[in-house]
Amino acid sequence: MKRTIKLTIEYDGTGYVGWQRQPNGRTVQNEIEQALFKITQVETGIVGAGRTDSGVHARGQAASFQTSSQLSMNDLLRALNGNIPEDIVIHNAEVVADDFSARFSAVSREYRYFICSLPTAIERNFCWQCGYRMDIEKMKRTAQSIIGIHDFQSFCKSDSEVEHYRCEIFESNWTNEGSRLIYHVRANRFLQGMVRALVGTMVNVGRGYTEEKEFVSIIDARNRSKAGQAAPAKGLFLERVTY
């Protein structure tokens, strides 16, 4: 009898070409699937809640799969962590309803983006080292302006294959923690490259390259070329998925 299992996963995305299985390059999904094969001797596909891009990290990625294995959750958790690279850690494994999907059952996803205003050696792979002088209050107001339902085509990779570009933003704000500037955003869904494009464009607002009122017109344009450059992947973390 098959069971549906949900995993909660943390990973350092520095050495990966992303979450999703690719023909070339290491992916987080593939590493976990290979570990599952070693444990169960059955090829098992897993579904992730978010398809993080190359270099993006996660503290609370979720994934689900079905298996006939009758291992206890504690034994499965230990076996998985013993067979995956040290830059991936699975924090929890639990049996869920048969119709559960890490991707389609999610109610919201939460990301944070980290900017370091001072040079850093220890955090160099986990933030955008950005020494520009920025007006943080302008960035905070701009972040608030996207709360609600909007079309985010201007902030999506142009080659993304999606049915529509509408997302509902529940939270969007900037905070300061010493020399770090942190963007927090929670939504029902995210488009490919969306958070990084939003951060890059809001940094332009903070630097005075883009006026606050222009930001709204960028959303309305539904054209990726109107928005700013994407912020570097290494500053982005998938923090949590809510079900």
PyRosetta script that sets phi, psi and omega in degrees:
from pyrosetta import init, pose_from_sequence

init()
pose = pose_from_sequence("MKRTIKLTIEYDGTGYVGWQRQPNGRTVQNEIEQALFKITQVETGIVGAGRTDSGVHARGQAASFQTSSQLSMNDLLRALNGNIPEDIVIHNAEVVADDFSARFSAVSREYRYFICSLPTAIERNFCWQCGYRMDIEKMKRTAQSIIGIHDFQSFCKSDSEVEHYRCEIFESNWTNEGSRLIYHVRANRFLQGMVRALVGTMVNVGRGYTEEKEFVSIIDARNRSKAGQAAPAKGLFLERVTY")
pose.set_psi(1, 130.2)
pose.set_omega(1, -177.9)
pose.set_phi(2, -83.4)
pose.set_psi(2, 145.9)
pose.set_omega(2, 173.9)
pose.set_phi(3, -119.1)
pose.set_psi(3, 152.0)
pose.set_omega(3, 173.9)
pose.set_phi(4, -99.8)
pose.set_psi(4, 127.7)
pose.set_omega(4, -175.8)
pose.set_phi(5, -116.0)
pose.set_psi(5, 137.1)
pose.set_omega(5, 175.2)
pose.set_phi(6, -111.0)
pose.set_psi(6, 131.9)
pose.set_omega(6, 177.6)
pose.set_phi(7, -111.8)
pose.set_psi(7, 145.5)
pose.set_omega(7, 170.8)
pose.set_phi(8, -113.5)
pose.set_psi(8, 124.3)
pose.set_omega(8, -164.8)
pose.set_phi(9, -128.5)
pose.set_psi(9, 139.1)
pose.set_omega(9, 172.3)
pose.set_phi(10, -115.3)
pose.set_psi(10, 139.8)
pose.set_omega(10, 174.2)
pose.set_phi(11, -154.1)
pose.set_psi(11, 150.0)
pose.set_omega(11, 171.5)
pose.set_phi(12, -91.7)
pose.set_psi(12, 111.3)
pose.set_omega(12, -173.7)
pose.set_phi(13, -81.1)
pose.set_psi(13, 3.4)
pose.set_omega(13, -173.5)
pose.set_phi(14, -54.6)
pose.set_psi(14, -43.1)
pose.set_omega(14, -175.0)
pose.set_phi(15, -95.4)
pose.set_psi(15, 16.0)
pose.set_omega(15, -175.6)
pose.set_phi(16, -122.0)
pose.set_psi(16, 151.7)
pose.set_omega(16, 176.9)
pose.set_phi(17, -88.0)
pose.set_psi(17, 11.6)
pose.set_omega(17, 177.0)
pose.set_phi(18, 132.7)
pose.set_psi(18, -178.2)
pose.set_omega(18, 177.0)
pose.set_phi(19, -74.2)
pose.set_psi(19, -49.4)
pose.set_omega(19, -167.3)
pose.set_phi(20, -73.4)
pose.set_psi(20, 139.7)
pose.set_omega(20, 178.4)
pose.set_phi(21, -50.9)
pose.set_psi(21, 131.8)
pose.set_omega(21, -179.7)
pose.set_phi(22, -129.6)
pose.set_psi(22, 153.8)
pose.set_omega(22, 178.1)
pose.set_phi(23, -66.4)
pose.set_psi(23, -28.6)
pose.set_omega(23, 179.7)
pose.set_phi(24, -130.6)
pose.set_psi(24, 135.4)
pose.set_omega(24, 177.7)
pose.set_phi(25, 99.0)
pose.set_psi(25, 154.9)
pose.set_omega(25, -179.9)
pose.set_phi(26, -76.2)
pose.set_psi(26, 136.8)
pose.set_omega(26, 174.7)
pose.set_phi(27, -130.3)
pose.set_psi(27, 153.2)
pose.set_omega(27, -180.0)
pose.set_phi(28, -65.6)
pose.set_psi(28, -43.2)
pose.set_omega(28, 179.5)
pose.set_phi(29, -56.3)
pose.set_psi(29, -46.0)
pose.set_omega(29, -177.2)
pose.set_phi(30, -65.4)
pose.set_psi(30, -39.4)
pose.set_omega(30, 179.7)
pose.set_phi(31, -62.5)
pose.set_psi(31, -40.9)
pose.set_omega(31, -179.7)
pose.set_phi(32, -71.6)
pose.set_psi(32, -39.5)
pose.set_omega(32, 178.4)
pose.set_phi(33, -63.9)
pose.set_psi(33, -37.9)
pose.set_omega(33, 177.2)
pose.set_phi(34, -65.1)
pose.set_psi(34, -39.5)
pose.set_omega(34, 177.7)
pose.set_phi(35, -63.6)
pose.set_psi(35, -42.3)
pose.set_omega(35, 178.0)
pose.set_phi(36, -61.4)
pose.set_psi(36, -37.4)
pose.set_omega(36, 178.8)
pose.set_phi(37, -65.6)
pose.set_psi(37, -41.7)
pose.set_omega(37, 178.3)
pose.set_phi(38, -60.7)
pose.set_psi(38, -36.2)
pose.set_omega(38, -175.9)
pose.set_phi(39, -79.1)
pose.set_psi(39, -43.4)
pose.set_omega(39, -172.5)
pose.set_phi(40, -104.8)
pose.set_psi(40, -14.6)
pose.set_omega(40, -175.5)
pose.set_phi(41, 62.2)
pose.set_psi(41, 23.2)
pose.set_omega(41, 177.1)
pose.set_phi(42, -129.4)
pose.set_psi(42, 133.2)
pose.set_omega(42, 176.3)
pose.set_phi(43, -69.6)
pose.set_psi(43, 124.0)
pose.set_omega(43, -174.9)
pose.set_phi(44, -130.7)
pose.set_psi(44, 124.0)
pose.set_omega(44, 177.0)
pose.set_phi(45, -89.2)
pose.set_psi(45, 138.1)
pose.set_omega(45, 177.6)
pose.set_phi(46, -114.1)
pose.set_psi(46, 151.8)
pose.set_omega(46, -179.4)
pose.set_phi(47, -114.1)
pose.set_psi(47, 126.1)
pose.set_omega(47, 179.5)
pose.set_phi(48, -95.7)
pose.set_psi(48, 154.8)
pose.set_omega(48, 179.1)
pose.set_phi(49, -73.1)
pose.set_psi(49, -32.1)
pose.set_omega(49, -179.0)
pose.set_phi(50, -142.2)
pose.set_psi(50, 136.5)
pose.set_omega(50, -178.0)
pose.set_phi(51, -92.6)
pose.set_psi(51, 77.3)
pose.set_omega(51, -177.0)
pose.set_phi(52, -62.4)
pose.set_psi(52, 143.2)
pose.set_omega(52, -177.6)
pose.set_phi(53, -78.2)
pose.set_psi(53, 173.9)
pose.set_omega(53, 177.8)
pose.set_phi(54, -54.2)
pose.set_psi(54, 128.5)
pose.set_omega(54, 176.6)
pose.set_phi(55, 84.8)
pose.set_psi(55, -7.1)
pose.set_omega(55, 179.9)
pose.set_phi(56, -84.3)
pose.set_psi(56, 144.1)
pose.set_omega(56, -175.8)
pose.set_phi(57, -104.6)
pose.set_psi(57, 171.2)
pose.set_omega(57, 175.8)
pose.set_phi(58, -147.8)
pose.set_psi(58, 140.0)
pose.set_omega(58, 170.8)
pose.set_phi(59, -108.4)
pose.set_psi(59, -21.4)
pose.set_omega(59, -176.5)
pose.set_phi(60, -141.1)
pose.set_psi(60, 41.1)
pose.set_omega(60, 173.9)
pose.set_phi(61, -64.1)
pose.set_psi(61, 147.3)
pose.set_omega(61, 175.8)
pose.set_phi(62, -121.2)
pose.set_psi(62, 147.0)
pose.set_omega(62, 177.5)
pose.set_phi(63, -145.6)
pose.set_psi(63, 154.4)
pose.set_omega(63, 179.3)
pose.set_phi(64, -137.4)
pose.set_psi(64, 155.2)
pose.set_omega(64, 177.8)
pose.set_phi(65, -160.0)
pose.set_psi(65, 163.8)
pose.set_omega(65, 176.1)
pose.set_phi(66, -112.3)
pose.set_psi(66, 141.8)
pose.set_omega(66, -178.1)
pose.set_phi(67, -148.9)
pose.set_psi(67, 151.5)
pose.set_omega(67, 174.1)
pose.set_phi(68, -91.5)
pose.set_psi(68, -6.4)
pose.set_omega(68, 179.3)
pose.set_phi(69, -60.9)
pose.set_psi(69, 137.9)
pose.set_omega(69, 179.8)
pose.set_phi(70, -105.4)
pose.set_psi(70, 18.0)
pose.set_omega(70, 174.9)
pose.set_phi(71, -57.6)
pose.set_psi(71, 144.0)
pose.set_omega(71, 174.2)
pose.set_phi(72, -66.9)
pose.set_psi(72, 160.3)
pose.set_omega(72, -178.8)
pose.set_phi(73, -64.3)
pose.set_psi(73, -36.1)
pose.set_omega(73, 177.8)
pose.set_phi(74, -65.0)
pose.set_psi(74, -42.9)
pose.set_omega(74, 179.1)
pose.set_phi(75, -67.2)
pose.set_psi(75, -40.2)
pose.set_omega(75, 178.5)
pose.set_phi(76, -63.3)
pose.set_psi(76, -43.9)
pose.set_omega(76, -179.4)
pose.set_phi(77, -61.0)
pose.set_psi(77, -46.3)
pose.set_omega(77, 179.3)
pose.set_phi(78, -63.6)
pose.set_psi(78, -41.8)
pose.set_omega(78, -178.7)
pose.set_phi(79, -65.7)
pose.set_psi(79, -41.9)
pose.set_omega(79, 179.2)
pose.set_phi(80, -63.4)
pose.set_psi(80, -48.2)
pose.set_omega(80, -178.9)
pose.set_phi(81, -65.9)
pose.set_psi(81, -22.8)
pose.set_omega(81, 177.2)
pose.set_phi(82, -82.0)
pose.set_psi(82, -9.6)
pose.set_omega(82, -175.9)
pose.set_phi(83, -122.3)
pose.set_psi(83, 9.6)
pose.set_omega(83, 176.8)
pose.set_phi(84, -115.9)
pose.set_psi(84, 158.8)
pose.set_omega(84, 179.4)
pose.set_phi(85, -61.9)
pose.set_psi(85, 158.9)
pose.set_omega(85, -175.3)
pose.set_phi(86, -70.7)
pose.set_psi(86, -11.3)
pose.set_omega(86, 176.9)
pose.set_phi(87, -89.0)
pose.set_psi(87, 9.4)
pose.set_omega(87, 171.2)
pose.set_phi(88, -127.7)
pose.set_psi(88, 133.5)
pose.set_omega(88, 174.7)
pose.set_phi(89, -132.9)
pose.set_psi(89, 130.1)
pose.set_omega(89, 174.4)
pose.set_phi(90, -98.2)
pose.set_psi(90, 118.4)
pose.set_omega(90, -174.3)
pose.set_phi(91, -89.3)
pose.set_psi(91, -24.6)
pose.set_omega(91, -175.8)
pose.set_phi(92, -154.6)
pose.set_psi(92, 143.8)
pose.set_omega(92, 173.3)
pose.set_phi(93, -133.8)
pose.set_psi(93, 130.6)
pose.set_omega(93, -178.0)
pose.set_phi(94, -146.3)
pose.set_psi(94, 149.7)
pose.set_omega(94, 175.4)
pose.set_phi(95, -80.5)
pose.set_psi(95, 133.0)
pose.set_omega(95, -179.5)
pose.set_phi(96, -126.5)
pose.set_psi(96, 178.5)
pose.set_omega(96, -179.5)
pose.set_phi(97, -61.3)
pose.set_psi(97, 149.8)
pose.set_omega(97, -176.1)
pose.set_phi(98, -59.7)
pose.set_psi(98, -30.3)
pose.set_omega(98, -177.2)
pose.set_phi(99, -91.5)
pose.set_psi(99, 9.1)
pose.set_omega(99, -179.7)
pose.set_phi(100, -72.8)
pose.set_psi(100, 138.2)
pose.set_omega(100, 173.3)
pose.set_phi(101, -132.7)
pose.set_psi(101, 125.7)
pose.set_omega(101, 180.0)
pose.set_phi(102, -56.8)
pose.set_psi(102, -32.1)
pose.set_omega(102, -178.8)
pose.set_phi(103, -84.4)
pose.set_psi(103, -53.5)
pose.set_omega(103, -169.7)
pose.set_phi(104, -86.3)
pose.set_psi(104, -17.1)
pose.set_omega(104, 178.7)
pose.set_phi(105, -88.4)
pose.set_psi(105, -6.6)
pose.set_omega(105, -176.8)
pose.set_phi(106, -69.0)
pose.set_psi(106, 138.5)
pose.set_omega(106, 176.7)
pose.set_phi(107, -92.5)
pose.set_psi(107, -39.0)
pose.set_omega(107, 178.1)
pose.set_phi(108, -153.5)
pose.set_psi(108, 159.6)
pose.set_omega(108, 175.7)
pose.set_phi(109, -128.5)
pose.set_psi(109, 147.1)
pose.set_omega(109, -173.2)
pose.set_phi(110, -128.1)
pose.set_psi(110, 128.7)
pose.set_omega(110, 177.3)
pose.set_phi(111, -122.7)
pose.set_psi(111, 153.0)
pose.set_omega(111, 168.2)
pose.set_phi(112, -130.7)
pose.set_psi(112, 143.3)
pose.set_omega(112, 177.3)
pose.set_phi(113, -121.0)
pose.set_psi(113, 133.3)
pose.set_omega(113, -175.0)
pose.set_phi(114, -112.1)
pose.set_psi(114, 127.5)
pose.set_omega(114, 173.6)
pose.set_phi(115, -115.8)
pose.set_psi(115, 130.9)
pose.set_omega(115, 176.4)
pose.set_phi(116, -105.6)
pose.set_psi(116, 122.0)
pose.set_omega(116, -177.4)
pose.set_phi(117, -83.5)
pose.set_psi(117, -12.9)
pose.set_omega(117, 177.6)
pose.set_phi(118, -118.9)
pose.set_psi(118, 151.1)
pose.set_omega(118, 177.9)
pose.set_phi(119, -58.2)
pose.set_psi(119, 142.1)
pose.set_omega(119, 179.6)
pose.set_phi(120, -143.2)
pose.set_psi(120, 136.1)
pose.set_omega(120, 176.5)
pose.set_phi(121, -89.7)
pose.set_psi(121, -46.2)
pose.set_omega(121, -174.7)
pose.set_phi(122, -66.3)
pose.set_psi(122, -38.5)
pose.set_omega(122, -175.5)
pose.set_phi(123, -100.1)
pose.set_psi(123, 15.0)
pose.set_omega(123, -172.9)
pose.set_phi(124, -61.3)
pose.set_psi(124, -27.4)
pose.set_omega(124, 178.8)
pose.set_phi(125, -92.1)
pose.set_psi(125, 4.0)
pose.set_omega(125, -173.4)
pose.set_phi(126, -129.6)
pose.set_psi(126, 16.5)
pose.set_omega(126, 177.2)
pose.set_phi(127, -159.3)
pose.set_psi(127, 163.3)
pose.set_omega(127, 171.5)
pose.set_phi(128, -91.6)
pose.set_psi(128, 113.4)
pose.set_omega(128, 177.7)
pose.set_phi(129, -78.8)
pose.set_psi(129, 102.2)
pose.set_omega(129, -167.7)
pose.set_phi(130, -129.4)
pose.set_psi(130, 101.3)
pose.set_omega(130, -175.7)
pose.set_phi(131, -92.1)
pose.set_psi(131, 13.5)
pose.set_omega(131, -179.9)
pose.set_phi(132, -65.6)
pose.set_psi(132, 149.1)
pose.set_omega(132, 171.4)
pose.set_phi(133, -80.2)
pose.set_psi(133, 123.1)
pose.set_omega(133, -174.5)
pose.set_phi(134, -130.6)
pose.set_psi(134, 146.3)
pose.set_omega(134, 174.5)
pose.set_phi(135, -88.6)
pose.set_psi(135, 100.3)
pose.set_omega(135, -174.0)
pose.set_phi(136, -66.3)
pose.set_psi(136, -33.0)
pose.set_omega(136, -179.1)
pose.set_phi(137, -64.0)
pose.set_psi(137, -39.1)
pose.set_omega(137, 176.5)
pose.set_phi(138, -62.3)
pose.set_psi(138, -41.9)
pose.set_omega(138, -179.9)
pose.set_phi(139, -65.3)
pose.set_psi(139, -37.4)
pose.set_omega(139, 178.6)
pose.set_phi(140, -64.7)
pose.set_psi(140, -42.9)
pose.set_omega(140, 179.1)
pose.set_phi(141, -66.1)
pose.set_psi(141, -39.6)
pose.set_omega(141, 179.3)
pose.set_phi(142, -63.6)
pose.set_psi(142, -41.5)
pose.set_omega(142, 179.0)
pose.set_phi(143, -60.3)
pose.set_psi(143, -40.0)
pose.set_omega(143, -179.9)
pose.set_phi(144, -65.6)
pose.set_psi(144, -27.7)
pose.set_omega(144, -174.1)
pose.set_phi(145, -69.5)
pose.set_psi(145, -15.6)
pose.set_omega(145, -178.1)
pose.set_phi(146, -96.2)
pose.set_psi(146, -2.4)
pose.set_omega(146, 178.8)
pose.set_phi(147, -63.7)
pose.set_psi(147, 135.1)
pose.set_omega(147, -175.5)
pose.set_phi(148, 114.4)
pose.set_psi(148, -165.1)
pose.set_omega(148, -178.8)
pose.set_phi(149, -98.1)
pose.set_psi(149, 124.1)
pose.set_omega(149, 180.0)
pose.set_phi(150, -141.3)
pose.set_psi(150, 161.5)
pose.set_omega(150, 172.3)
pose.set_phi(151, -91.3)
pose.set_psi(151, 119.5)
pose.set_omega(151, -174.2)
pose.set_phi(152, -107.9)
pose.set_psi(152, 31.5)
pose.set_omega(152, 179.6)
pose.set_phi(153, -59.5)
pose.set_psi(153, -32.4)
pose.set_omega(153, 179.4)
pose.set_phi(154, -65.9)
pose.set_psi(154, -16.5)
pose.set_omega(154, -176.5)
pose.set_phi(155, -117.1)
pose.set_psi(155, 23.2)
pose.set_omega(155, -178.4)
pose.set_phi(156, -119.9)
pose.set_psi(156, 143.0)
pose.set_omega(156, 176.3)
pose.set_phi(157, -56.7)
pose.set_psi(157, 135.6)
pose.set_omega(157, -171.6)
pose.set_phi(158, -64.9)
pose.set_psi(158, -22.8)
pose.set_omega(158, -178.2)
pose.set_phi(159, -96.7)
pose.set_psi(159, 13.0)
pose.set_omega(159, 179.8)
pose.set_phi(160, -70.1)
pose.set_psi(160, 137.0)
pose.set_omega(160, 179.3)
pose.set_phi(161, -103.6)
pose.set_psi(161, 92.9)
pose.set_omega(161, -179.9)
pose.set_phi(162, -131.8)
pose.set_psi(162, 155.4)
pose.set_omega(162, -179.9)
pose.set_phi(163, -73.1)
pose.set_psi(163, -34.2)
pose.set_omega(163, 178.7)
pose.set_phi(164, -155.6)
pose.set_psi(164, 169.1)
pose.set_omega(164, -174.2)
pose.set_phi(165, -113.3)
pose.set_psi(165, 13.5)
pose.set_omega(165, -178.1)
pose.set_phi(166, -81.6)
pose.set_psi(166, 132.5)
pose.set_omega(166, 175.9)
pose.set_phi(167, -134.9)
pose.set_psi(167, 147.4)
pose.set_omega(167, 175.4)
pose.set_phi(168, -104.7)
pose.set_psi(168, 117.1)
pose.set_omega(168, -179.6)
pose.set_phi(169, -92.7)
pose.set_psi(169, 123.0)
pose.set_omega(169, -179.6)
pose.set_phi(170, -94.0)
pose.set_psi(170, -37.0)
pose.set_omega(170, 179.7)
pose.set_phi(171, -140.7)
pose.set_psi(171, 141.8)
pose.set_omega(171, 177.6)
pose.set_phi(172, -157.9)
pose.set_psi(172, 111.0)
pose.set_omega(172, -177.5)
pose.set_phi(173, -158.0)
pose.set_psi(173, 156.5)
pose.set_omega(173, 174.7)
pose.set_phi(174, -109.5)
pose.set_psi(174, 140.6)
pose.set_omega(174, 174.5)
pose.set_phi(175, -135.1)
pose.set_psi(175, 158.2)
pose.set_omega(175, 176.6)
pose.set_phi(176, -107.9)
pose.set_psi(176, 135.9)
pose.set_omega(176, 171.5)
pose.set_phi(177, -135.2)
pose.set_psi(177, 90.2)
pose.set_omega(177, -177.3)
pose.set_phi(178, 63.7)
pose.set_psi(178, -122.2)
pose.set_omega(178, -179.6)
pose.set_phi(179, -88.0)
pose.set_psi(179, 6.5)
pose.set_omega(179, -179.8)
pose.set_phi(180, -107.2)
pose.set_psi(180, 139.1)
pose.set_omega(180, 174.3)
pose.set_phi(181, -114.0)
pose.set_psi(181, 126.2)
pose.set_omega(181, -171.9)
pose.set_phi(182, -122.1)
pose.set_psi(182, 128.8)
pose.set_omega(182, 174.5)
pose.set_phi(183, -103.1)
pose.set_psi(183, 129.2)
pose.set_omega(183, 179.6)
pose.set_phi(184, -119.8)
pose.set_psi(184, 130.3)
pose.set_omega(184, 180.0)
pose.set_phi(185, -142.5)
pose.set_psi(185, 136.8)
pose.set_omega(185, 177.8)
pose.set_phi(186, -131.0)
pose.set_psi(186, 133.3)
pose.set_omega(186, -176.4)
pose.set_phi(187, -150.2)
pose.set_psi(187, 167.8)
pose.set_omega(187, 177.7)
pose.set_phi(188, -72.2)
pose.set_psi(188, -28.2)
pose.set_omega(188, 178.6)
pose.set_phi(189, -158.6)
pose.set_psi(189, 160.2)
pose.set_omega(189, 176.1)
pose.set_phi(190, -132.1)
pose.set_psi(190, 146.1)
pose.set_omega(190, 176.0)
pose.set_phi(191, -89.3)
pose.set_psi(191, 163.1)
pose.set_omega(191, -178.9)
pose.set_phi(192, -63.0)
pose.set_psi(192, 124.4)
pose.set_omega(192, 178.5)
pose.set_phi(193, 76.7)
pose.set_psi(193, 6.0)
pose.set_omega(193, -171.9)
pose.set_phi(194, -65.1)
pose.set_psi(194, -48.8)
pose.set_omega(194, -175.9)
pose.set_phi(195, -65.1)
pose.set_psi(195, -42.5)
pose.set_omega(195, -179.7)
pose.set_phi(196, -64.4)
pose.set_psi(196, -36.2)
pose.set_omega(196, 177.9)
pose.set_phi(197, -70.3)
pose.set_psi(197, -38.9)
pose.set_omega(197, 176.8)
pose.set_phi(198, -62.6)
pose.set_psi(198, -45.5)
pose.set_omega(198, -179.6)
pose.set_phi(199, -62.2)
pose.set_psi(199, -46.9)
pose.set_omega(199, -179.7)
pose.set_phi(200, -59.3)
pose.set_psi(200, -39.6)
pose.set_omega(200, -179.6)
pose.set_phi(201, -72.9)
pose.set_psi(201, -38.5)
pose.set_omega(201, 178.3)
pose.set_phi(202, -69.4)
pose.set_psi(202, -31.5)
pose.set_omega(202, 173.1)
pose.set_phi(203, -63.6)
pose.set_psi(203, -38.9)
pose.set_omega(203, 175.6)
pose.set_phi(204, -61.3)
pose.set_psi(204, -36.9)
pose.set_omega(204, 176.1)
pose.set_phi(205, -64.6)
pose.set_psi(205, -45.8)
pose.set_omega(205, 179.9)
pose.set_phi(206, -62.5)
pose.set_psi(206, -31.8)
pose.set_omega(206, 179.4)
pose.set_phi(207, -83.3)
pose.set_psi(207, -10.0)
pose.set_omega(207, -179.3)
pose.set_phi(208, 88.8)
pose.set_psi(208, 5.7)
pose.set_omega(208, 178.3)
pose.set_phi(209, -76.5)
pose.set_psi(209, -26.8)
pose.set_omega(209, 178.9)
pose.set_phi(210, -128.9)
pose.set_psi(210, 129.8)
pose.set_omega(210, 178.3)
pose.set_phi(211, -74.3)
pose.set_psi(211, 152.6)
pose.set_omega(211, 179.8)
pose.set_phi(212, -56.2)
pose.set_psi(212, -44.5)
pose.set_omega(212, -177.9)
pose.set_phi(213, -66.2)
pose.set_psi(213, -25.9)
pose.set_omega(213, 178.1)
pose.set_phi(214, -67.8)
pose.set_psi(214, -28.8)
pose.set_omega(214, -177.3)
pose.set_phi(215, -59.0)
pose.set_psi(215, -42.4)
pose.set_omega(215, 178.9)
pose.set_phi(216, -64.0)
pose.set_psi(216, -39.9)
pose.set_omega(216, 179.4)
pose.set_phi(217, -67.1)
pose.set_psi(217, -29.3)
pose.set_omega(217, 176.5)
pose.set_phi(218, -65.8)
pose.set_psi(218, -42.2)
pose.set_omega(218, 176.6)
pose.set_phi(219, -60.4)
pose.set_psi(219, -47.2)
pose.set_omega(219, -176.8)
pose.set_phi(220, -65.8)
pose.set_psi(220, -26.1)
pose.set_omega(220, -176.9)
pose.set_phi(221, -67.7)
pose.set_psi(221, -28.1)
pose.set_omega(221, -178.2)
pose.set_phi(222, 51.8)
pose.set_psi(222, 46.2)
pose.set_omega(222, -176.0)
pose.set_phi(223, -143.5)
pose.set_psi(223, 116.1)
pose.set_omega(223, -174.9)
pose.set_phi(224, -59.6)
pose.set_psi(224, -30.3)
pose.set_omega(224, -177.5)
pose.set_phi(225, -68.2)
pose.set_psi(225, -16.2)
pose.set_omega(225, 179.9)
pose.set_phi(226, -81.0)
pose.set_psi(226, -23.0)
pose.set_omega(226, -178.6)
pose.set_phi(227, -85.5)
pose.set_psi(227, 172.4)
pose.set_omega(227, -179.1)
pose.set_phi(228, -78.9)
pose.set_psi(228, 177.4)
pose.set_omega(228, 178.1)
pose.set_phi(229, -66.0)
pose.set_psi(229, 154.0)
pose.set_omega(229, 177.2)
pose.set_phi(230, -72.0)
pose.set_psi(230, 135.4)
pose.set_omega(230, 174.3)
pose.set_phi(231, -65.9)
pose.set_psi(231, 152.2)
pose.set_omega(231, -179.4)
pose.set_phi(232, -56.6)
pose.set_psi(232, 143.0)
pose.set_omega(232, -176.1)
pose.set_phi(233, -61.8)
pose.set_psi(233, -32.1)
pose.set_omega(233, -170.8)
pose.set_phi(234, -65.3)
pose.set_psi(234, -14.9)
pose.set_omega(234, 179.2)
pose.set_phi(235, -88.6)
pose.set_psi(235, -3.0)
pose.set_omega(235, -170.8)
pose.set_phi(236, -102.0)
pose.set_psi(236, 135.3)
pose.set_omega(236, 178.7)
pose.set_phi(237, -130.0)
pose.set_psi(237, 130.1)
pose.set_omega(237, 166.6)
pose.set_phi(238, -81.4)
pose.set_psi(238, 111.0)
pose.set_omega(238, -171.0)
pose.set_phi(239, -89.7)
pose.set_psi(239, -39.5)
pose.set_omega(239, -172.2)
pose.set_phi(240, -161.3)
pose.set_psi(240, 147.4)
pose.set_omega(240, 172.4)
pose.set_phi(241, -123.8)
pose.set_psi(241, 129.1)
pose.set_omega(241, -177.3)
pose.set_phi(242, -107.7)
pose.set_psi(242, 139.2)
pose.set_omega(242, -179.1)
pose.set_phi(243, -123.1)
pose.dump_pdb("model.pdb")
